[in-house]
Amino acid sequence: MTLGWRRLSPSAELFVDPESGARCAVRDTGALGAERYYWTVSAFGDHQVAAGRTGEVAEARSQAEAALVAYMGGLGQELTGDDGGTPEAE
């Protein structure tokens, strides 16, 4: 299995944690500025556990990975992005 981010389409990337199956996704919304890249972290049983938006793809990946690490570290609660993003309602 190849670790790292995989491009699914011209506007979406996915990272899957091989141990837990938790997933990070980054989507280019096409919006301008800080709203352009929407990232999410999803885990089986908890669904979406974190989400946020940022203006740079590298920052979106970084925030998604940090949220995944925090979740896997035992927080297991909904998180928000550093940029003021809010968790999505289920």
Backbone torsions as a table, in degrees:
resi	resn	phi	psi	omega
1	MET	NA	133.7	177.9
2	THR	-86.2	126.8	177.8
3	LEU	-89.3	151.9	177.9
4	GLY	118.5	-176.4	-179.1
5	TRP	-78.6	137.9	177.0
6	ARG	-119.5	134.3	177.2
7	ARG	-81.0	123.0	178.5
8	LEU	-92.7	-31.3	-179.6
9	SER	-158.8	176.5	178.5
10	PRO	-60.3	-18.4	-177.2
11	SER	-120.6	9.8	-177.7
12	ALA	-142.9	140.9	176.4
13	GLU	-131.0	153.3	-176.9
14	LEU	-137.9	141.0	172.7
15	PHE	-127.8	129.1	179.6
16	VAL	-118.1	126.9	174.6
17	ASP	-74.7	118.0	-174.3
18	PRO	-67.0	-25.2	-178.6
19	GLU	-78.8	-43.0	-174.5
20	SER	-103.7	-21.8	-174.1
21	GLY	83.3	-1.1	177.2
22	ALA	-62.7	149.7	-174.1
23	ARG	-128.4	142.4	170.6
24	CYS	-113.8	137.2	176.3
25	ALA	-131.8	145.2	174.1
26	VAL	-127.1	130.8	-179.9
27	ARG	-126.1	131.7	174.9
28	ASP	-82.4	110.8	-177.2
29	THR	-81.7	-15.2	-177.3
30	GLY	83.8	-4.1	178.5
31	ALA	-70.8	162.2	178.5
32	LEU	-89.5	150.0	172.3
33	GLY	70.4	-144.0	-172.3
34	ALA	-67.3	-8.3	-179.3
35	GLU	-95.5	-1.0	-169.8
36	ARG	-64.9	-50.6	-175.1
37	TYR	-103.4	120.1	179.8
38	TYR	-103.8	123.0	-179.6
39	TRP	-116.7	150.9	178.0
40	THR	-141.3	155.6	171.6
41	VAL	-125.9	127.3	-179.8
42	SER	-125.7	144.0	178.8
43	ALA	-136.5	142.6	178.3
44	PHE	-59.8	135.0	179.8
45	GLY	89.2	-29.3	179.9
46	ASP	-112.7	-5.5	-178.6
47	HIS	59.0	-135.1	-178.9
48	GLN	-79.4	122.7	-176.5
49	VAL	-108.1	-12.9	178.4
50	ALA	-161.5	153.6	177.7
51	ALA	-159.5	156.6	176.8
52	GLY	-170.7	179.1	179.6
53	ARG	-136.3	149.9	177.0
54	THR	-155.8	165.1	-176.8
55	GLY	-89.1	-9.1	-177.2
56	GLU	-125.3	137.3	-178.0
57	VAL	-64.1	-40.3	-179.8
58	ALA	-63.9	-38.2	178.2
59	GLU	-68.9	-37.0	177.6
60	ALA	-62.8	-45.2	177.1
61	ARG	-60.0	-46.0	-178.5
62	SER	-61.0	-45.7	179.8
63	GLN	-65.7	-40.1	178.4
64	ALA	-64.5	-44.3	178.7
65	GLU	-63.9	-40.3	178.5
66	ALA	-64.3	-39.8	178.0
67	ALA	-66.2	-37.8	177.1
68	LEU	-64.3	-45.3	178.8
69	VAL	-60.7	-43.6	179.0
70	ALA	-62.3	-43.5	178.8
71	TYR	-63.0	-47.0	-178.7
72	MET	-67.6	-24.0	178.8
73	GLY	-74.3	2.3	174.3
74	GLY	108.5	0.0	178.8
75	LEU	-63.2	-50.7	176.4
76	GLY	54.7	23.7	177.4
77	GLN	-123.8	166.3	-179.2
78	GLU	-68.6	140.3	-177.4
79	LEU	-120.3	162.0	172.9
80	THR	-120.8	155.9	177.4
81	GLY	-73.7	157.4	178.9
82	ASP	-61.5	-21.8	-176.1
83	ASP	-88.9	11.9	179.2
84	GLY	89.8	10.0	177.6
85	GLY	-62.4	156.2	-178.7
86	THR	-119.7	148.4	176.3
87	PRO	-62.8	146.4	177.5
88	GLU	-80.9	141.6	176.2
89	ALA	-74.4	146.0	178.2
90	GLU	-85.8	NA	NA
